[in-house]
Every structure is written in C-alpha cells, then in structure tokens.
C-alpha cells in the first residue's frame, strides 16, 4: 500500500473544503467550484474533490465509511494479519514438537 504524502496541512484542507462549500452556489457545478479553488490553493482538482467527499461522508451528508471507521478497519485488518502469522507459527511449532515426540517414542 502506498503511503500518501501530506503536502497540505489539515488546516489548509479544511479551509479549501470550506471554500468549496461556501462558494459552490457561485459556480455552474460542484466540479467547477472545485477546479477554481484547487488552482488557488495549488492542488489538483481530484485531490480537493476527495477532501470534499471525505468531509461529506464524515459529516453524514454522504453515504460511506467514515474516517474513524476506516482507521478502525485498518487496525483490525493489521491485527488479523498478525494473528494469522502467530497461528501459522504455532501450527508449525506444534507439528515440530509432535514429530519430535514420535521420534523419541520410536527410539525407546
């Protein structure tokens, strides 16, 4: 998974999203507002569009998984991956010791 760079501070992101929300009525479409404001803050329109969508999801104005839910999901997936690795190690260790016990019994 790629690590996104955070070129823009949270304050700049919030301000840009707020500008889109405040001025969207002055443009023929949401995309036109996003394009105009993105140029002013120095980001690509797709990035600003993602910020707007994320803000709308987090506020409940749009369907989707909130940022906190996404973060929790990532934590659970990471924990699940670690537990699967631990289970695999335990299975291998169990098989190793079971074989060692069989070998010990056969030699007796």
Number of C-alpha atoms within 10 A of each C-alpha: 3 4 5 6 6 7 8 12 9 10 9 12 17 15 13 21 24 14 14 25 14 11 14 17 11 11 13 9 10 15 16 15 21 26 17 13 21 20 12 10 14 10 15 13 18 13 13 23 19 12 16 20 17 18 19 16 16 17 11 12 10 13 11 14 14 17 13 10 12 12 12 12 13 12 12 12 12 12 12 12 12 12 12 12 12 12 12 12 12 12 11 12 12 12 12 12 11 12 12 12 12 11 11 10 9 8 7 5
